[in-house]
Amino acid sequence: MSWGKILSLSWVGDNDSFNDVLFGKQQLVSLNGGWHHLLRTTVIRDADVNQIVIKTQDGSITSMVWEYDMTEPAECVADFAQWLTAKDIDFCYIQAPYKILPGYTKVPVGITDYSNENANQLLSLLAEKKVDYIDLRREIQKEDKDRKGLFYRTDHHWQTKTAFWAYSKIGSMLVEQYGWKIPAQMLSLEDGYDITSYPHSFLGSQGKRVGRLYIGVDQYDYIAPVFDTDFAVTIMKADGSVRAQSGSFTEAFVYEPLLSNTADVESNKYACYFGGDYPEVVIKNNLAPNDKKVLIIKDSFALPFTAFLANSCEEIHMLDLRYFTGAVEDYINTYEPDMVLMLYNPSSFGSKQMFQILSES
């Protein structure tokens, strides 16, 4: 068997122990990715069809989203919005973009992605049901933002700067449409925040499947306020344990091992804020510019977004329905938020748990 044939094999799955003994799993993955780089391969197959890695025309990598019928999810969101309206609680669905951006991203021949079609169907149905939403994909088009820099090249998540941009859009909406008092400095990346860059420090979720030799590694940018901050954050984990952090923005929000170990490119630096996805997170801002309380129902795109939004209100609770096992209605009745935001990106649509909101219906 030739080395080319060996390197073109997929060395993932049940053969991890064999890989670790032979060269080490990650070395094999990188060699495999390097071989595909030389061959200019744009589709790297995987035993798991949901993990196929595709290379787009701008040199980044991602995975595709399958087609889903969004009728039932839209009904669930609409029922939830109506339930909140009856309690005089504001609601807005936030459509985060997927890495395959409409009008920009081109996928390889033979690949069909339904991320935008699914999102379009969902938003169309929400519009019919008169549910408030903001489509960040449309905002990107309106501003003609540089699409190439919005996402990590090796990961499906948006970059920290993109998450901050999304926060500034939502924050401006809260000021203009809901009358919130948020200082302009808090909404301005240039005036209110420092950026610390860590070049060549992050290999994202798709990058780990093909190794660093395929398209390289990403720069990670950490964003933190320059104004005074004082937070208390309580994280309830799926195993029942609790992690509490308090102090400045960085002290309260950052999971320090992910930010400090910049040499380990395979640590998930995207999860630097909070450390990952958990059933429940409670954030209290001791220097809040107003007395607003927010509930965010979220997927992983909300991690940096929520950290930034926390500067703009007194309290935020985050629930991730993939892990939260309580009754959302009871939670809201106890917490009594002023507003509920639901932030999902299209890759989350395949999880039925994400739309199992009300238990009373």
C-alpha positions in Angstrom: 0.0 0.0 0.0 1.4 3.4 -0.9 1.9 6.3 1.6 -0.6 8.3 -0.4 -3.3 5.6 0.1 -2.4 5.4 3.8 -2.6 9.2 4.4 -5.9 9.4 2.5 -7.6 7.1 5.0 -9.8 8.6 7.7 -8.0 7.8 11.0 -10.9 8.6 13.4 -13.5 6.6 15.1 -13.0 3.3 16.9 -9.3 3.1 16.0 -8.1 5.8 18.4 -6.0 3.4 20.5 -4.3 2.0 17.4 -3.6 5.6 16.1 -2.2 6.7 19.5 0.2 3.8 19.5 1.3 4.2 15.9 2.0 7.9 15.6 -0.5 9.6 17.8 -4.0 10.3 16.6 -3.5 14.1 15.9 -0.2 13.5 14.0 -2.1 11.1 11.7 -5.0 13.5 11.3 -2.5 16.3 10.4 -0.7 14.1 7.9 -4.0 13.1 6.4 -5.0 16.8 6.1 -1.6 17.7 4.7 -2.1 15.1 2.0 -5.5 16.4 1.1 -4.0 19.9 1.0 -1.5 18.8 -1.6 -4.3 17.1 -3.6 -6.5 20.3 -3.3 -9.3 18.1 -1.9 -12.4 20.2 -1.1 -14.6 17.5 0.4 -13.1 15.2 3.1 -15.5 12.4 3.9 -16.1 11.0 7.4 -17.7 7.9 8.8 -20.2 10.3 10.4 -22.0 12.1 7.6 -22.7 15.0 9.9 -18.9 15.6 10.2 -18.0 15.8 6.5 -15.6 18.7 6.1 -16.0 21.0 3.1 -13.7 23.7 1.9 -15.3 26.9 0.6 -14.1 29.3 -2.1 -12.4 31.6 0.4 -10.2 28.9 1.8 -12.1 28.2 5.0 -13.7 24.9 6.1 -17.1 24.0 7.5 -19.8 21.3 7.5 -23.1 21.3 5.8 -26.6 21.5 7.3 -29.4 19.1 6.3 -32.9 20.1 5.2 -35.4 20.3 8.0 -39.1 21.1 8.0 -39.3 24.2 10.3 -43.0 24.3 10.7 -43.1 22.7 14.1 -40.2 24.7 15.5 -41.8 27.9 14.3 -45.1 26.9 16.0 -43.1 26.3 19.2 -41.4 29.7 19.1 -44.7 31.4 18.3 -46.5 29.7 21.2 -43.7 30.7 23.5 -43.8 34.3 22.3 -47.6 34.4 22.8 -47.2 33.0 26.3 -44.6 35.7 27.1 -46.8 38.5 25.7 -49.6 37.4 28.1 -47.1 38.0 30.9 -46.0 41.4 29.5 -42.5 40.1 28.8 -40.8 41.2 25.6 -39.5 38.6 23.2 -37.2 38.6 20.2 -35.8 35.7 18.2 -32.3 36.4 16.9 -31.2 34.5 13.8 -27.5 34.1 13.9 -25.7 33.5 10.6 -24.2 30.2 9.6 -20.8 30.1 8.1 -22.3 29.4 4.6 -23.4 33.0 4.0 -26.1 33.8 1.4 -24.7 35.5 -1.7 -21.1 34.9 -0.7 -20.1 31.4 0.2 -19.7 28.8 -2.5 -19.5 25.1 -1.6 -17.9 22.3 -3.7 -19.8 20.7 -6.5 -22.0 17.9 -5.3 -22.6 19.5 -1.9 -26.0 20.9 -0.9 -26.4 22.9 2.2 -29.7 23.9 3.6 -28.7 26.2 6.4 -30.1 29.4 4.8 -33.2 27.7 3.4 -34.1 26.4 6.8 -33.5 29.8 8.4 -35.6 31.5 5.7 -38.5 29.1 6.3 -38.4 29.6 10.0 -38.3 33.4 9.8 -41.1 33.5 7.2 -43.3 31.4 9.5 -42.5 33.6 12.4 -43.4 36.7 10.4 -46.7 35.2 9.5 -47.3 34.6 13.3 -46.2 38.2 14.0 -43.2 37.1 16.2 -40.5 39.8 16.5 -37.1 38.7 15.2 -33.9 40.1 13.9 -32.1 38.4 11.0 -28.3 39.1 11.5 -27.7 37.7 8.0 -29.7 40.6 6.6 -27.9 43.0 8.7 -24.6 41.7 7.3 -25.8 42.3 3.8 -27.1 45.8 4.7 -23.8 46.8 6.0 -21.9 45.0 3.3 -19.6 43.6 5.9 -16.4 41.7 4.9 -17.8 38.2 4.9 -14.3 36.6 4.9 -13.5 37.8 8.3 -16.8 37.0 10.1 -16.0 33.3 11.1 -13.0 31.4 12.1 -11.4 29.6 9.1 -11.2 26.3 11.0 -14.4 26.5 13.1 -18.1 26.9 12.5 -18.4 29.7 15.1 -18.4 33.4 14.5 -15.3 35.3 15.5 -15.3 37.3 18.8 -15.4 40.6 16.8 -18.5 39.3 14.9 -20.2 38.3 18.2 -19.5 41.8 19.5 -20.9 43.3 16.3 -24.1 41.2 16.9 -24.2 42.5 20.5 -24.0 46.1 19.3 -26.9 45.5 16.8 -29.1 44.0 19.5 -28.0 46.6 22.1 -28.9 49.4 19.7 -32.3 47.7 19.1 -32.9 47.6 22.9 -32.2 51.4 23.1 -34.2 52.4 20.0 -37.2 50.1 20.2 -37.5 49.3 23.9 -36.1 52.4 25.5 -33.2 50.9 27.4 -30.5 53.1 28.7 -27.2 51.8 27.5 -24.1 54.2 27.4 -22.8 54.6 23.9 -19.3 53.5 25.0 -20.6 50.1 25.9 -21.8 49.5 22.4 -18.7 50.7 20.7 -15.8 48.3 20.1 -13.4 51.2 19.3 -14.3 53.4 22.4 -15.1 50.9 25.1 -13.0 47.7 24.6 -9.5 46.4 24.3 -8.6 43.5 21.9 -5.8 41.1 22.7 -4.8 38.9 19.8 -3.3 35.5 19.9 -2.0 34.6 16.4 -1.9 31.0 15.3 -3.4 29.8 18.5 -6.8 28.1 17.7 -7.6 25.0 15.7 -11.4 24.9 15.5 -13.9 22.0 15.4 -13.6 21.3 11.7 -9.8 22.0 11.8 -9.4 19.2 14.4 -10.9 16.7 12.0 -8.4 17.5 9.2 -5.4 18.7 11.2 -3.4 21.9 11.1 -1.6 21.1 7.8 -4.8 21.4 5.8 -5.4 25.2 6.0 -3.5 26.2 9.1 -4.8 27.6 12.4 -6.7 30.6 13.4 -6.0 33.8 15.4 -8.0 34.2 18.5 -9.0 37.7 19.6 -10.0 38.3 23.2 -12.2 41.4 23.8 -12.7 43.0 27.2 -14.1 46.4 28.4 -11.8 49.3 29.3 -14.5 50.8 31.6 -15.0 49.6 35.2 -16.8 46.3 35.6 -18.0 44.1 38.5 -19.8 40.8 37.9 -20.9 37.7 39.7 -21.3 34.6 37.5 -22.8 31.3 38.7 -22.6 28.3 36.3 -24.7 25.3 36.9 -23.2 22.3 35.1 -25.0 19.2 33.7 -23.5 17.0 36.4 -25.0 19.1 39.2 -21.8 20.9 40.2 -21.5 24.6 40.3 -18.7 27.0 39.4 -18.8 30.6 40.6 -16.6 33.5 39.5 -16.7 37.1 40.4 -14.9 40.4 39.9 -14.0 42.3 36.8 -15.3 41.2 33.3 -12.2 39.0 32.8 -12.3 37.5 36.3 -16.0 36.7 36.1 -16.4 35.5 32.5 -13.2 33.9 31.4 -12.5 30.2 31.8 -8.8 30.9 32.5 -7.2 27.6 31.3 -8.5 28.2 27.7 -7.1 31.7 27.5 -3.8 31.2 29.3 -2.6 28.1 27.4 -2.1 29.7 24.1 0.4 27.1 23.0 -2.3 24.4 22.8 -4.0 25.2 19.5 -6.5 22.4 20.1 -8.0 23.8 23.2 -11.4 25.3 22.4 -10.6 29.0 22.7 -14.0 29.9 21.3 -15.4 28.8 24.7 -13.0 31.2 26.5 -16.1 33.1 27.7 -17.8 30.9 30.4 -15.9 27.8 29.4 -18.6 26.0 27.3 -22.3 25.3 27.2 -24.1 24.6 30.4 -27.8 24.1 31.4 -28.0 27.4 33.3 -25.8 30.4 33.8 -26.7 33.3 36.1 -24.9 36.7 35.6 -25.3 39.7 37.9 -23.9 43.1 37.0 -23.1 45.2 40.1 -22.4 48.3 37.9 -25.4 48.0 35.6 -26.5 51.1 33.6 -30.2 50.0 34.2 -32.3 47.6 36.1 -33.2 45.3 33.2 -33.3 41.5 33.5 -32.9 39.2 30.5 -33.3 35.5 29.8 -31.4 34.1 26.9 -32.3 30.8 25.4 -29.2 29.9 23.4 -26.8 27.7 21.5 -23.1 28.1 21.6 -23.1 31.2 19.4 -24.4 33.1 22.5 -21.3 32.6 24.6 -19.3 35.7 23.7 -22.5 37.6 22.7 -23.9 37.2 26.2 -20.7 38.2 27.9 -20.8 41.5 26.0 -24.6 42.0 26.6 -24.1 41.5 30.3 -22.5 45.0 30.4 -25.8 46.5 29.3 -28.2 45.3 32.0 -28.5 44.3 35.6 -29.0 40.5 35.3 -28.9 37.8 32.6 -29.8 34.2 32.9 -28.8 31.7 30.1 -30.6 28.5 29.5 -29.4 25.8 27.0 -32.4 23.5 26.3 -30.0 20.7 25.2 -29.0 20.4 28.9 -31.6 22.2 31.0 -34.1 19.7 32.4 -36.5 22.0 34.3 -39.7 23.6 33.2 -39.1 26.9 31.3 -42.4 28.3 32.4 -41.6 27.8 36.1 -38.2 29.2 35.6 -39.6 32.4 34.0 -42.3 32.7 36.6 -39.6 32.7 39.3 -37.1 34.9 37.5 -39.5 37.4 36.0 -37.3 38.8 33.2 -38.1 42.0 31.4 -37.1 40.4 28.1 -36.4 37.0 26.6 -34.0 36.6 23.7 -33.7 33.4 21.7 -30.4 33.2 19.8 -29.8 30.2 17.5 -27.7 29.5 14.4 -29.0 27.2 11.7 -26.7 24.3 12.7 -28.8 24.0 15.8 -32.1 23.3 14.0 -31.5 19.6 13.9 -31.9 19.3 17.6 -35.5 18.9 18.6 -34.6 19.8 22.2 -33.8 23.3 21.1 -37.5 24.0 20.4 -39.1 22.0 23.2 -39.8 25.1 25.2 -43.2 25.1 26.8 -44.4 22.0 28.8 -47.9 23.2 29.2 -48.9 22.9 25.5 
